[in-house]
């Protein structure tokens, strides 16, 4: 579903936005104009293309920014090294649980952290993960084959599972993503993946996963109940106001934030905008209704093109959306800055992993109300959290 939306977003933004902006000016509507408030360093935008690996692209983007902040050095780390090792770990657990586990390409930020701790990392050029004749990631075939392997194993046709399947699984993953190196040379130095990780200048124990749900006590560790959390990693539960305070504090003090959210909402648009429009106010008056229906054939809603009133999101509203499946944990991104529109409304600057699409070349401007409403979890450096919240968390 997300990949289909990516194609639509790219096409709509390329063909419709210039036309729509011209019509808006004639109608008296002012297109979005953003002024950057603060922008923290990030590495270049990448394209996950036809792969369900947003969790890895955004998670490693966050780690690359952490290294850049801590050392001043820019690194390009291999997403497919992480994906390959995570897939193997997932296969082992799937078999141990007799197939009672969500097995697919999706995962969470803490999967990135676990792989970095247990396996290390390599540079992108050592393992780009494109061993199947394309220049972009296309994982549909690989995903189906890997699922077929573990599905056969749990059927246990020999009446006793042999150890041979583990090597077969590793070999099949390597056929698509490349061999995982035992050692490699970078800038004249010989490394193992683990020694390379240790040389990058950050402490992987300095990070905390945070969520906000009412079915568990605040300021305590809780189960992160989404299908892609196959490792069963726990998260710290806080009120949604605290998540906003944490993100603001992090950005203000030079940090960035890995952000998991739902992008299936209509308010997450092809024009690089994420908002929670108050539709009663947006459509009030015949002029807007006429404009929406006739000027661009309804292809883009008005809130995708010009600032509009938003709903005020409260804790119950986001919890209800999670419980009725209106909110799903479907995409990982990377918050790195803040901006304001012509009305003074603040937005977060969000690095996506869909390539340089849309009017802002792969960046989305997402309102705080959208973040309140659709955030499923964040990953952040503990030092970026306000001290008052740290004390409540007992970190």
C-alpha positions as YAML, in Angstrom:
chain: A
units: angstrom
residues:
- id: 1
  name: UNK
  ca: [0.00, 0.00, 0.00]
- id: 2
  name: UNK
  ca: [2.80, 2.44, 0.88]
- id: 3
  name: UNK
  ca: [4.67, 1.78, -2.39]
- id: 4
  name: UNK
  ca: [1.51, 2.47, -4.44]
- id: 5
  name: UNK
  ca: [1.06, 5.73, -2.54]
- id: 6
  name: UNK
  ca: [4.70, 6.67, -3.27]
- id: 7
  name: UNK
  ca: [4.15, 6.39, -7.02]
- id: 8
  name: UNK
  ca: [0.96, 8.43, -6.77]
- id: 9
  name: UNK
  ca: [2.65, 11.08, -4.64]
- id: 10
  name: UNK
  ca: [5.50, 11.47, -7.10]
- id: 11
  name: UNK
  ca: [3.23, 11.74, -10.14]
- id: 12
  name: UNK
  ca: [0.77, 14.13, -8.53]
- id: 13
  name: UNK
  ca: [3.45, 16.44, -7.19]
- id: 14
  name: UNK
  ca: [5.21, 16.62, -10.56]
- id: 15
  name: UNK
  ca: [2.19, 17.23, -12.77]
- id: 16
  name: UNK
  ca: [-0.36, 18.99, -10.58]
- id: 17
  name: UNK
  ca: [1.43, 21.27, -8.12]
- id: 18
  name: UNK
  ca: [2.58, 24.02, -10.52]
- id: 19
  name: UNK
  ca: [-0.85, 24.10, -12.19]
- id: 20
  name: UNK
  ca: [-2.69, 24.13, -8.86]
- id: 21
  name: UNK
  ca: [-0.55, 26.90, -7.41]
- id: 22
  name: UNK
  ca: [-1.35, 29.12, -10.38]
- id: 23
  name: UNK
  ca: [-5.08, 28.55, -9.91]
- id: 24
  name: UNK
  ca: [-4.79, 29.19, -6.18]
- id: 25
  name: UNK
  ca: [-3.31, 32.62, -6.72]
- id: 26
  name: UNK
  ca: [-6.16, 33.49, -9.09]
- id: 27
  name: UNK
  ca: [-8.65, 32.39, -6.43]
- id: 28
  name: UNK
  ca: [-6.96, 34.38, -3.70]
- id: 29
  name: UNK
  ca: [-5.41, 31.41, -1.89]
- id: 30
  name: UNK
  ca: [-1.80, 31.70, -0.81]
- id: 31
  name: UNK
  ca: [0.35, 28.56, -1.38]
- id: 32
  name: UNK
  ca: [2.40, 27.23, 1.52]
- id: 33
  name: UNK
  ca: [5.48, 29.33, 2.21]
- id: 34
  name: UNK
  ca: [7.94, 27.95, 4.74]
- id: 35
  name: UNK
  ca: [10.65, 29.72, 6.68]
- id: 36
  name: UNK
  ca: [13.23, 27.48, 8.34]
- id: 37
  name: UNK
  ca: [13.54, 27.99, 12.09]
- id: 38
  name: UNK
  ca: [16.25, 25.42, 12.71]
- id: 39
  name: UNK
  ca: [17.74, 22.70, 10.53]
- id: 40
  name: UNK
  ca: [20.10, 20.10, 11.97]
- id: 41
  name: UNK
  ca: [22.58, 18.21, 9.79]
- id: 42
  name: UNK
  ca: [21.44, 15.12, 7.92]
- id: 43
  name: UNK
  ca: [23.00, 12.84, 5.33]
- id: 44
  name: UNK
  ca: [21.67, 12.79, 1.73]
- id: 45
  name: UNK
  ca: [18.16, 11.55, 1.02]
- id: 46
  name: UNK
  ca: [17.98, 7.97, -0.24]
- id: 47
  name: UNK
  ca: [15.33, 5.89, -1.98]
- id: 48
  name: UNK
  ca: [14.07, 2.64, -0.46]
- id: 49
  name: UNK
  ca: [12.26, 2.15, -3.77]
- id: 50
  name: UNK
  ca: [10.22, -1.11, -3.94]
- id: 51
  name: UNK
  ca: [11.19, -2.45, -0.54]
- id: 52
  name: UNK
  ca: [9.46, -2.47, 2.83]
- id: 53
  name: UNK
  ca: [12.55, -1.20, 4.61]
- id: 54
  name: UNK
  ca: [11.60, 2.33, 5.68]
- id: 55
  name: UNK
  ca: [12.41, 1.34, 9.29]
- id: 56
  name: UNK
  ca: [16.02, 0.70, 8.26]
- id: 57
  name: UNK
  ca: [16.49, 3.71, 5.99]
- id: 58
  name: UNK
  ca: [15.07, 6.10, 8.58]
- id: 59
  name: UNK
  ca: [16.76, 4.36, 11.51]
- id: 60
  name: UNK
  ca: [20.18, 4.45, 9.88]
- id: 61
  name: UNK
  ca: [19.59, 8.03, 8.70]
- id: 62
  name: UNK
  ca: [19.03, 8.93, 12.36]
- id: 63
  name: UNK
  ca: [22.23, 7.10, 13.39]
- id: 64
  name: UNK
  ca: [24.18, 8.84, 10.62]
- id: 65
  name: UNK
  ca: [22.99, 12.19, 11.95]
- id: 66
  name: UNK
  ca: [23.99, 11.16, 15.46]
- id: 67
  name: UNK
  ca: [27.49, 10.34, 14.22]
- id: 68
  name: UNK
  ca: [27.62, 13.62, 12.30]
- id: 69
  name: UNK
  ca: [26.54, 15.56, 15.39]
- id: 70
  name: UNK
  ca: [29.02, 13.75, 17.68]
- id: 71
  name: UNK
  ca: [32.07, 13.62, 15.41]
- id: 72
  name: UNK
  ca: [31.53, 16.02, 12.52]
- id: 73
  name: UNK
  ca: [32.11, 13.12, 10.13]
- id: 74
  name: UNK
  ca: [29.59, 12.06, 7.47]
- id: 75
  name: UNK
  ca: [29.07, 8.33, 6.90]
- id: 76
  name: UNK
  ca: [26.97, 6.37, 4.42]
- id: 77
  name: UNK
  ca: [25.99, 3.12, 6.15]
- id: 78
  name: UNK
  ca: [24.59, -0.02, 4.55]
- id: 79
  name: UNK
  ca: [20.87, -0.52, 5.01]
- id: 80
  name: UNK
  ca: [21.00, -3.94, 3.40]
- id: 81
  name: UNK
  ca: [23.56, -5.19, 5.94]
- id: 82
  name: UNK
  ca: [20.97, -4.45, 8.60]
- id: 83
  name: UNK
  ca: [18.10, -5.91, 6.56]
- id: 84
  name: UNK
  ca: [19.99, -9.15, 5.88]
- id: 85
  name: UNK
  ca: [20.88, -9.75, 9.52]
- id: 86
  name: UNK
  ca: [17.43, -8.77, 10.74]
- id: 87
  name: UNK
  ca: [15.78, -11.15, 8.28]
- id: 88
  name: UNK
  ca: [17.98, -14.00, 9.57]
- id: 89
  name: UNK
  ca: [17.12, -13.27, 13.19]
- id: 90
  name: UNK
  ca: [13.45, -13.07, 12.26]
- id: 91
  name: UNK
  ca: [13.64, -16.43, 10.48]
- id: 92
  name: UNK
  ca: [15.17, -18.08, 13.56]
- id: 93
  name: UNK
  ca: [12.39, -16.74, 15.78]
- id: 94
  name: UNK
  ca: [9.67, -17.62, 13.27]
- id: 95
  name: UNK
  ca: [10.80, -21.25, 13.27]
- id: 96
  name: UNK
  ca: [11.16, -21.36, 17.07]
- id: 97
  name: UNK
  ca: [7.58, -20.10, 17.38]
- id: 98
  name: UNK
  ca: [6.28, -22.66, 14.86]
- id: 99
  name: UNK
  ca: [5.29, -19.89, 12.47]
- id: 100
  name: UNK
  ca: [3.34, -17.83, 14.99]
- id: 101
  name: UNK
  ca: [5.09, -14.58, 14.13]
- id: 102
  name: UNK
  ca: [4.61, -11.78, 11.64]
- id: 103
  name: UNK
  ca: [7.19, -12.58, 8.95]
- id: 104
  name: UNK
  ca: [7.81, -9.97, 6.30]
- id: 105
  name: UNK
  ca: [10.04, -7.03, 5.40]
- id: 106
  name: UNK
  ca: [8.66, -4.63, 8.03]
- id: 107
  name: UNK
  ca: [10.27, -3.91, 11.39]
- id: 108
  name: UNK
  ca: [10.98, -1.16, 13.95]
- id: 109
  name: UNK
  ca: [13.76, 1.26, 14.84]
- id: 110
  name: UNK
  ca: [14.99, -0.96, 17.65]
- id: 111
  name: UNK
  ca: [15.66, -3.69, 15.11]
- id: 112
  name: UNK
  ca: [18.28, -1.35, 13.64]
- id: 113
  name: UNK
  ca: [19.75, -0.79, 17.10]
- id: 114
  name: UNK
  ca: [19.82, -4.52, 17.88]
- id: 115
  name: UNK
  ca: [21.62, -5.37, 14.63]
- id: 116
  name: UNK
  ca: [24.16, -2.59, 15.19]
- id: 117
  name: UNK
  ca: [24.88, -3.93, 18.67]
- id: 118
  name: UNK
  ca: [25.00, -7.62, 17.79]
- id: 119
  name: UNK
  ca: [26.42, -7.60, 14.26]
- id: 120
  name: UNK
  ca: [27.97, -4.17, 13.71]
- id: 121
  name: UNK
  ca: [27.70, -2.30, 10.40]
- id: 122
  name: UNK
  ca: [29.53, -1.77, 7.12]
- id: 123
  name: UNK
  ca: [29.72, 1.18, 4.70]
- id: 124
  name: UNK
  ca: [27.14, 1.35, 1.93]
- id: 125
  name: UNK
  ca: [29.66, 0.66, -0.82]
- id: 126
  name: UNK
  ca: [30.76, -2.60, 0.87]
- id: 127
  name: UNK
  ca: [27.22, -4.01, 0.78]
- id: 128
  name: UNK
  ca: [24.84, -1.97, -1.42]
- id: 129
  name: UNK
  ca: [22.44, -4.93, -1.62]
- id: 130
  name: UNK
  ca: [21.77, -4.82, -5.38]
- id: 131
  name: UNK
  ca: [22.78, -8.29, -6.56]
- id: 132
  name: UNK
  ca: [19.81, -8.90, -8.85]
- id: 133
  name: UNK
  ca: [20.34, -6.68, -11.87]
- id: 134
  name: UNK
  ca: [18.67, -3.41, -10.88]
- id: 135
  name: UNK
  ca: [19.91, -0.03, -9.70]
- id: 136
  name: UNK
  ca: [17.05, 0.34, -7.19]
- id: 137
  name: UNK
  ca: [15.85, -1.90, -4.37]
- id: 138
  name: UNK
  ca: [13.11, -4.28, -5.55]
- id: 139
  name: UNK
  ca: [12.37, -6.83, -2.83]
- id: 140
  name: UNK
  ca: [9.05, -8.41, -3.77]
- id: 141
  name: UNK
  ca: [10.59, -11.61, -5.15]
- id: 142
  name: UNK
  ca: [13.09, -11.95, -2.31]
- id: 143
  name: UNK
  ca: [10.43, -11.35, 0.35]
- id: 144
  name: UNK
  ca: [8.22, -14.09, -1.10]
- id: 145
  name: UNK
  ca: [11.07, -16.59, -1.41]
- id: 146
  name: UNK
  ca: [12.29, -16.01, 2.16]
- id: 147
  name: UNK
  ca: [8.74, -16.41, 3.48]
- id: 148
  name: UNK
  ca: [8.39, -19.63, 1.47]
- id: 149
  name: UNK
  ca: [11.58, -21.06, 3.00]
- id: 150
  name: UNK
  ca: [10.52, -20.57, 6.61]
- id: 151
  name: UNK
  ca: [6.97, -21.68, 5.82]
- id: 152
  name: UNK
  ca: [8.27, -25.02, 4.57]
- id: 153
  name: UNK
  ca: [10.56, -25.44, 7.58]
- id: 154
  name: UNK
  ca: [7.76, -25.03, 10.13]
- id: 155
  name: UNK
  ca: [5.75, -27.70, 8.31]
- id: 156
  name: UNK
  ca: [8.60, -30.02, 9.38]
- id: 157
  name: UNK
  ca: [8.33, -32.47, 6.45]
- id: 158
  name: UNK
  ca: [11.24, -34.59, 7.76]
- id: 159
  name: UNK
  ca: [9.56, -34.85, 11.18]
- id: 160
  name: UNK
  ca: [12.73, -33.34, 12.56]
- id: 161
  name: UNK
  ca: [14.14, -29.97, 11.54]
- id: 162
  name: UNK
  ca: [17.73, -30.12, 10.33]
- id: 163
  name: UNK
  ca: [20.24, -27.28, 10.76]
- id: 164
  name: UNK
  ca: [20.81, -27.07, 7.00]
- id: 165
  name: UNK
  ca: [17.96, -24.61, 6.45]
- id: 166
  name: UNK
  ca: [19.84, -21.84, 8.29]
- id: 167
  name: UNK
  ca: [22.69, -21.85, 5.79]
- id: 168
  name: UNK
  ca: [20.18, -22.09, 2.96]
- id: 169
  name: UNK
  ca: [18.33, -19.05, 4.26]
- id: 170
  name: UNK
  ca: [21.56, -17.06, 4.61]
- id: 171
  name: UNK
  ca: [22.67, -18.08, 1.12]
- id: 172
  name: UNK
  ca: [19.35, -17.07, -0.42]
- id: 173
  name: UNK
  ca: [19.45, -13.67, 1.29]
- id: 174
  name: UNK
  ca: [23.04, -13.21, 0.10]
- id: 175
  name: UNK
  ca: [22.01, -14.01, -3.46]
- id: 176
  name: UNK
  ca: [19.87, -10.87, -3.41]
- id: 177
  name: UNK
  ca: [21.59, -8.57, -0.95]
- id: 178
  name: UNK
  ca: [25.21, -9.73, -1.10]
- id: 179
  name: UNK
  ca: [27.52, -11.63, 1.20]
- id: 180
  name: UNK
  ca: [28.03, -10.27, 4.70]
- id: 181
  name: UNK
  ca: [31.78, -9.67, 4.97]
- id: 182
  name: UNK
  ca: [33.83, -11.03, 7.85]
- id: 183
  name: UNK
  ca: [36.38, -8.25, 7.28]
- id: 184
  name: UNK
  ca: [36.79, -5.31, 4.91]
- id: 185
  name: UNK
  ca: [39.17, -2.42, 4.31]
- id: 186
  name: UNK
  ca: [38.01, 1.19, 4.64]
- id: 187
  name: UNK
  ca: [40.38, 4.17, 4.28]
- id: 188
  name: UNK
  ca: [43.35, 1.84, 4.54]
- id: 189
  name: UNK
  ca: [42.18, 0.24, 7.80]
- id: 190
  name: UNK
  ca: [41.00, -3.33, 8.20]
- id: 191
  name: UNK
  ca: [37.72, -3.76, 10.09]
- id: 192
  name: UNK
  ca: [35.19, -6.31, 11.08]
- id: 193
  name: UNK
  ca: [31.58, -5.07, 11.05]
- id: 194
  name: UNK
  ca: [31.66, -4.87, 14.84]
- id: 195
  name: UNK
  ca: [34.98, -3.02, 15.03]
- id: 196
  name: UNK
  ca: [33.73, -0.56, 12.40]
- id: 197
  name: UNK
  ca: [30.64, 0.15, 14.50]
- id: 198
  name: UNK
  ca: [32.84, 0.74, 17.54]
- id: 199
  name: UNK
  ca: [34.93, 3.23, 15.55]
- id: 200
  name: UNK
  ca: [31.97, 5.44, 14.61]
- id: 201
  name: UNK
  ca: [32.05, 7.44, 17.84]
- id: 202
  name: UNK
  ca: [28.61, 6.87, 19.40]
- id: 203
  name: UNK
  ca: [27.32, 4.81, 22.31]
- id: 204
  name: UNK
  ca: [24.36, 2.68, 21.27]
- id: 205
  name: UNK
  ca: [23.15, 2.49, 24.87]
- id: 206
  name: UNK
  ca: [22.35, 6.23, 24.82]
- id: 207
  name: UNK
  ca: [19.07, 5.83, 22.95]
- id: 208
  name: UNK
  ca: [15.50, 5.26, 24.10]
- id: 209
  name: UNK
  ca: [12.35, 4.21, 22.25]
- id: 210
  name: UNK
  ca: [9.25, 6.20, 23.29]
- id: 211
  name: UNK
  ca: [5.51, 5.78, 22.61]
- id: 212
  name: UNK
  ca: [2.25, 7.26, 23.91]
- id: 213
  name: UNK
  ca: [-0.75, 5.00, 24.62]
- id: 214
  name: UNK
  ca: [-3.39, 5.08, 27.33]
- id: 215
  name: UNK
  ca: [-3.69, 1.31, 27.84]
- id: 216
  name: UNK
  ca: [-0.45, 1.26, 29.85]
- id: 217
  name: UNK
  ca: [0.77, 3.51, 32.70]
- id: 218
  name: UNK
  ca: [2.75, 6.58, 31.72]
- id: 219
  name: UNK
  ca: [6.46, 6.84, 32.56]
- id: 220
  name: UNK
  ca: [6.84, 3.06, 32.58]
- id: 221
  name: UNK
  ca: [8.20, 0.58, 30.08]
- id: 222
  name: UNK
  ca: [5.47, -1.12, 28.04]
- id: 223
  name: UNK
  ca: [4.99, -3.63, 25.26]
- id: 224
  name: UNK
  ca: [5.01, -1.94, 21.86]
- id: 225
  name: UNK
  ca: [1.96, -3.66, 20.38]
- id: 226
  name: UNK
  ca: [2.38, -3.45, 16.63]
- id: 227
  name: UNK
  ca: [2.79, -6.40, 14.23]
- id: 228
  name: UNK
  ca: [6.23, -5.31, 13.05]
- id: 229
  name: UNK
  ca: [7.69, -5.42, 16.57]
- id: 230
  name: UNK
  ca: [8.61, -9.06, 16.08]
- id: 231
  name: UNK
  ca: [11.51, -8.87, 18.56]
- id: 232
  name: UNK
  ca: [9.06, -7.89, 21.30]
- id: 233
  name: UNK
  ca: [11.16, -4.88, 22.28]
- id: 234
  name: UNK
  ca: [9.62, -2.62, 24.90]
- id: 235
  name: UNK
  ca: [9.09, 1.14, 24.72]
- id: 236
  name: UNK
  ca: [8.81, 3.94, 27.27]
- id: 237
  name: UNK
  ca: [5.24, 5.24, 27.54]
- id: 238
  name: UNK
  ca: [4.66, 8.98, 28.04]
- id: 239
  name: UNK
  ca: [1.79, 11.44, 27.37]
- id: 240
  name: UNK
  ca: [1.67, 12.78, 23.83]
- id: 241
  name: UNK
  ca: [2.44, 16.30, 25.11]
- id: 242
  name: UNK
  ca: [5.75, 14.91, 26.34]
- id: 243
  name: UNK
  ca: [6.58, 13.46, 22.95]
- id: 244
  name: UNK
  ca: [6.10, 16.90, 21.40]
- id: 245
  name: UNK
  ca: [8.25, 18.43, 24.17]
- id: 246
  name: UNK
  ca: [10.95, 15.81, 23.54]
- id: 247
  name: UNK
  ca: [11.00, 16.41, 19.79]
- id: 248
  name: UNK
  ca: [11.10, 20.19, 20.26]
- id: 249
  name: UNK
  ca: [13.89, 19.98, 22.81]
- id: 250
  name: UNK
  ca: [15.88, 17.59, 20.65]
- id: 251
  name: UNK
  ca: [15.67, 19.80, 17.56]
- id: 252
  name: UNK
  ca: [16.41, 22.98, 19.55]
- id: 253
  name: UNK
  ca: [19.60, 21.46, 20.98]
- id: 254
  name: UNK
  ca: [21.00, 20.05, 17.74]
- id: 255
  name: UNK
  ca: [19.63, 16.51, 17.86]
- id: 256
  name: UNK
  ca: [17.33, 14.70, 15.44]
- id: 257
  name: UNK
  ca: [14.58, 12.13, 16.00]
- id: 258
  name: UNK
  ca: [13.63, 8.86, 14.30]
- id: 259
  name: UNK
  ca: [9.87, 9.03, 13.81]
- id: 260
  name: UNK
  ca: [7.41, 6.20, 13.10]
- id: 261
  name: UNK
  ca: [3.97, 7.23, 11.92]
- id: 262
  name: UNK
  ca: [0.92, 6.47, 9.82]
- id: 263
  name: UNK
  ca: [1.11, 8.01, 6.35]
- id: 264
  name: UNK
  ca: [-2.08, 6.46, 5.00]
- id: 265
  name: UNK
  ca: [-4.00, 9.55, 6.18]
- id: 266
  name: UNK
  ca: [-5.34, 11.89, 3.49]
- id: 267
  name: UNK
  ca: [-3.57, 14.68, 5.37]
- id: 268
  name: UNK
  ca: [-0.20, 13.21, 4.39]
- id: 269
  name: UNK
  ca: [-0.14, 14.63, 0.89]
- id: 270
  name: UNK
  ca: [1.66, 14.42, -2.42]
- id: 271
  name: UNK
  ca: [2.69, 18.05, -1.99]
- id: 272
  name: UNK
  ca: [5.10, 17.37, 0.87]
- id: 273
  name: UNK
  ca: [2.63, 18.30, 3.62]
- id: 274
  name: UNK
  ca: [1.34, 16.43, 6.67]
- id: 275
  name: UNK
  ca: [-1.65, 18.03, 8.44]
- id: 276
  name: UNK
  ca: [-4.86, 17.12, 10.29]
- id: 277
  name: UNK
  ca: [-7.41, 19.34, 8.51]
- id: 278
  name: UNK
  ca: [-10.57, 20.38, 10.28]
- id: 279
  name: UNK
  ca: [-12.82, 19.49, 7.37]
- id: 280
  name: UNK
  ca: [-15.83, 21.38, 8.67]
- id: 281
  name: UNK
  ca: [-13.85, 24.60, 8.61]
- id: 282
  name: UNK
  ca: [-11.90, 23.75, 5.46]
- id: 283
  name: UNK
  ca: [-15.02, 23.16, 3.35]
- id: 284
  name: UNK
  ca: [-17.16, 25.88, 4.92]
- id: 285
  name: UNK
  ca: [-18.35, 28.25, 2.22]
- id: 286
  name: UNK
  ca: [-19.27, 27.54, -1.38]
- id: 287
  name: UNK
  ca: [-16.11, 29.07, -2.83]
- id: 288
  name: UNK
  ca: [-13.79, 26.46, -1.32]
- id: 289
  name: UNK
  ca: [-16.19, 23.65, -2.15]
- id: 290
  name: UNK
  ca: [-16.42, 24.87, -5.74]
- id: 291
  name: UNK
  ca: [-12.64, 25.26, -5.96]
- id: 292
  name: UNK
  ca: [-12.04, 21.75, -4.67]
- id: 293
  name: UNK
  ca: [-14.47, 20.18, -7.08]
- id: 294
  name: UNK
  ca: [-13.93, 22.07, -10.32]
- id: 295
  name: UNK
  ca: [-10.56, 23.77, -10.61]
- id: 296
  name: UNK
  ca: [-8.36, 20.68, -10.43]
- id: 297
  name: UNK
  ca: [-11.01, 17.96, -10.65]
- id: 298
  name: UNK
  ca: [-10.60, 17.16, -6.96]
- id: 299
  name: UNK
  ca: [-7.12, 15.72, -7.56]
- id: 300
  name: UNK
  ca: [-5.65, 17.65, -4.66]
- id: 301
  name: UNK
  ca: [-7.53, 18.91, -1.61]
- id: 302
  name: UNK
  ca: [-7.10, 22.51, -0.59]
- id: 303
  name: UNK
  ca: [-5.17, 21.65, 2.60]
- id: 304
  name: UNK
  ca: [-2.49, 20.07, 0.44]
- id: 305
  name: UNK
  ca: [-1.80, 23.42, -1.17]
- id: 306
  name: UNK
  ca: [-2.49, 26.18, 1.33]
- id: 307
  name: UNK
  ca: [-2.58, 26.45, 5.16]
- id: 308
  name: UNK
  ca: [-5.98, 25.48, 6.56]
- id: 309
  name: UNK
  ca: [-7.52, 25.09, 10.03]
- id: 310
  name: UNK
  ca: [-6.51, 21.89, 11.83]
- id: 311
  name: UNK
  ca: [-8.15, 19.72, 14.45]
- id: 312
  name: UNK
  ca: [-6.76, 19.98, 17.97]
- id: 313
  name: UNK
  ca: [-5.56, 16.47, 18.77]
- id: 314
  name: UNK
  ca: [-5.92, 15.10, 22.30]
- id: 315
  name: UNK
  ca: [-4.69, 11.87, 23.83]
- id: 316
  name: UNK
  ca: [-8.04, 10.06, 23.50]
- id: 317
  name: UNK
  ca: [-8.34, 10.97, 19.83]
- id: 318
  name: UNK
  ca: [-5.03, 9.33, 18.93]
- id: 319
  name: UNK
  ca: [-5.73, 6.29, 21.10]
- id: 320
  name: UNK
  ca: [-9.15, 5.79, 19.49]
- id: 321
  name: UNK
  ca: [-7.55, 5.96, 16.04]
- id: 322
  name: UNK
  ca: [-4.99, 3.32, 17.03]
- id: 323
  name: UNK
  ca: [-7.65, 1.04, 18.50]
- id: 324
  name: UNK
  ca: [-9.98, 1.21, 15.49]
- id: 325
  name: UNK
  ca: [-7.10, 0.73, 13.01]
- id: 326
  name: UNK
  ca: [-7.37, 4.27, 11.64]
- id: 327
  name: UNK
  ca: [-3.75, 4.59, 12.76]
- id: 328
  name: UNK
  ca: [-1.31, 1.88, 11.75]
- id: 329
  name: UNK
  ca: [2.45, 1.67, 12.18]
- id: 330
  name: UNK
  ca: [3.28, 1.83, 8.49]
- id: 331
  name: UNK
  ca: [6.22, 4.17, 7.88]
- id: 332
  name: UNK
  ca: [9.48, 5.34, 9.45]
- id: 333
  name: UNK
  ca: [10.97, 8.78, 8.79]
- id: 334
  name: UNK
  ca: [13.52, 11.18, 10.28]
- id: 335
  name: UNK
  ca: [12.68, 14.54, 11.90]
- id: 336
  name: UNK
  ca: [15.59, 16.96, 11.67]
- id: 337
  name: UNK
  ca: [14.31, 20.53, 11.82]
- id: 338
  name: UNK
  ca: [11.48, 23.02, 12.34]
- id: 339
  name: UNK
  ca: [9.90, 25.59, 10.05]
- id: 340
  name: UNK
  ca: [6.92, 27.94, 10.11]
- id: 341
  name: UNK
  ca: [4.41, 28.83, 7.42]
- id: 342
  name: UNK
  ca: [3.23, 32.32, 6.48]
- id: 343
  name: UNK
  ca: [0.73, 32.23, 9.38]
- id: 344
  name: UNK
  ca: [3.39, 31.42, 11.97]
- id: 345
  name: UNK
  ca: [2.27, 27.78, 12.39]
- id: 346
  name: UNK
  ca: [5.20, 25.48, 13.18]
- id: 347
  name: UNK
  ca: [5.97, 22.29, 11.28]
- id: 348
  name: UNK
  ca: [8.63, 19.63, 11.62]
- id: 349
  name: UNK
  ca: [10.98, 19.09, 8.70]
- id: 350
  name: UNK
  ca: [10.96, 15.39, 7.92]
- id: 351
  name: UNK
  ca: [13.45, 13.47, 5.81]
- id: 352
  name: UNK
  ca: [11.72, 10.67, 3.93]
- id: 353
  name: UNK
  ca: [13.24, 7.65, 2.14]
- id: 354
  name: UNK
  ca: [11.29, 7.88, -1.12]
- id: 355
  name: UNK
  ca: [13.98, 9.68, -3.09]
- id: 356
  name: UNK
  ca: [13.87, 13.36, -4.02]
- id: 357
  name: UNK
  ca: [10.16, 13.45, -4.82]
- id: 358
  name: UNK
  ca: [7.65, 16.25, -4.38]
- id: 359
  name: UNK
  ca: [8.09, 20.01, -4.31]
- id: 360
  name: UNK
  ca: [10.59, 19.85, -1.42]
- id: 361
  name: UNK
  ca: [12.84, 17.15, -2.92]
- id: 362
  name: UNK
  ca: [12.04, 14.34, -0.52]
- id: 363
  name: UNK
  ca: [11.32, 16.46, 2.56]
- id: 364
  name: UNK
  ca: [7.87, 16.71, 4.14]
- id: 365
  name: UNK
  ca: [6.61, 19.57, 6.32]
- id: 366
  name: UNK
  ca: [4.50, 17.93, 9.03]
- id: 367
  name: UNK
  ca: [2.40, 19.87, 11.51]
- id: 368
  name: UNK
  ca: [2.61, 19.29, 15.24]
- id: 369
  name: UNK
  ca: [-1.04, 18.23, 15.22]
- id: 370
  name: UNK
  ca: [-0.22, 15.51, 12.70]
- id: 371
  name: UNK
  ca: [2.66, 14.33, 14.88]
- id: 372
  name: UNK
  ca: [0.36, 14.32, 17.91]
- id: 373
  name: UNK
  ca: [-2.24, 12.32, 16.03]
- id: 374
  name: UNK
  ca: [-0.23, 9.79, 14.02]
- id: 375
  name: UNK
  ca: [3.02, 9.13, 15.87]
- id: 376
  name: UNK
  ca: [3.41, 5.47, 16.83]
- id: 377
  name: UNK
  ca: [6.88, 5.74, 18.36]
- id: 378
  name: UNK
  ca: [10.11, 7.72, 18.27]
- id: 379
  name: UNK
  ca: [13.77, 6.91, 18.89]
- id: 380
  name: UNK
  ca: [15.90, 9.64, 20.44]
- id: 381
  name: UNK
  ca: [19.15, 10.25, 22.29]
- id: 382
  name: UNK
  ca: [18.50, 10.28, 26.05]
- id: 383
  name: UNK
  ca: [20.49, 13.52, 26.31]
- id: 384
  name: UNK
  ca: [17.94, 15.23, 24.04]
- id: 385
  name: UNK
  ca: [15.07, 14.66, 26.49]
- id: 386
  name: UNK
  ca: [14.12, 17.51, 28.87]
- id: 387
  name: UNK
  ca: [15.42, 16.81, 32.38]
- id: 388
  name: UNK
  ca: [11.95, 16.97, 33.96]
- id: 389
  name: UNK
  ca: [10.75, 14.17, 31.68]
- id: 390
  name: UNK
  ca: [13.91, 12.12, 32.22]
- id: 391
  name: UNK
  ca: [13.26, 12.19, 35.97]
- id: 392
  name: UNK
  ca: [9.71, 10.93, 35.46]
- id: 393
  name: UNK
  ca: [11.03, 8.12, 33.26]
- id: 394
  name: UNK
  ca: [13.69, 7.15, 35.81]
- id: 395
  name: UNK
  ca: [16.22, 6.77, 33.02]
...
